Amino acid sequence: MADLESGGGSLRDDLAALDDRVVPFTVPDLDVRGRVVRLGPSLDTILERHDYPEAVSRVLGEAAALTVLLGTALKFEGRFQLQTKSDGAISMMVVDFNAPDSYRAVAHIDEVKLTDAVAAGALSTGELLGEGHLAMTVDQGSATTRYQGVVALTRQSLEEAAHQYFRQSEQIPSRIRLGVGSIVTGEGRRWRAGGLLVQFMPHSVDRLRAADIHPGDAPEGHEILANPDPDGISDDAWAEARSLVETVEDHELLDPLLESERLLYRLFHERGARVFEPVLVHEACRCSRERVLGMLRGFSSEDRQAMLADDGTLGVTCEFCSRRYSFAASEVEEGLATEG
């Protein structure tokens, strides 16, 4: 843990050290804590791999930043997943965070609706998602019950949808800012995303009573935190913290020369922010030859026959990482015979 100071940052000598990291922090004077995420090469790898249209890449980048912000709060080995299903040009998004430090993401597109949206200039996040639902799931493994919260998507931004989710979850006041964009380097255009999460966690009994904060219903062991209507919290400290967060602009979340610690100093230097060791994150898929083989063996014999290519093999492409797996039919069937 370190107190933020006003000196220059040595990390500017190594831009790679500024990206793909989550910086936890607290501001004791305001009874708030939070995290800042900056995604660079990991996000660019995912978006470049899929070659999504620009508008779709921007929305999936927002979803990735939000997922990493929340997923890094997990205090156990497990998985946090954000998923949307809706009637818009982006019909589905899935972002998986595998604790403690890896994530993957994919989007499904309705090409006709996307063409219409581009022609109409209807390219905001809410317009591209349309109406449907957003689900956030915590999976601690087979030994425990999964926890899932669902909110309606009604053409709002992901920030607004997340706040709606927080209001009906743990009842801890929180604010999120998300930003996605790209920069041009000597190697071409590179995608970036940033996010800031701030949560009001009063310690004094009087402040807890005044804020009327409910402990919530999420399972023990994780910190997917919530936000009742922030204007309903009668606390000057939270009002100050919330107003500071709302001043953060996209370029501050995306600037490759502005490390997260400096951003926090800009916001909270008068109150004394403290930062903790960053969590380094990377993109990684959970697929493997063994997992895919197990999936194929779960299909019926008739379904496997229908999947056979002309050369007698079964092929599967991972929709997250585009890795191609090919199996001889005998490999699948022999495994079934052995298991039997």
Secondary structure, 3 states (H helix, E strand, C coil): CEECCCCCCHHHHCHHHHCCEEEEEEEHHHCEEEEEEEECHHHHHHHHHHCCCHHHHHHHHHHHHHHHHHHCCCCCCCEEEEEEEECCCEEEEEEEEECCCEEEEEEEECHHHHHHHHHHCCCCHHHHHCEEEEEEEEECCCCCCCEEEEEEEECCCHHHHHHHHHHCCCCCCEEEEEEEEEEEECCEEEEEEEEEEEEECCCCHHHHHHHCCCCCCCCCCCCCCCCCCHHHCCCHHHHHHHHHHCCCCHHHHHCCCCCHHHHHHHHHCCCCCEECCCEECEECCCCCHHHHHHHHHCCCHHHHHHHCCCCCEEEEECCCCCCEEEEEHHHHHHHHHHHC
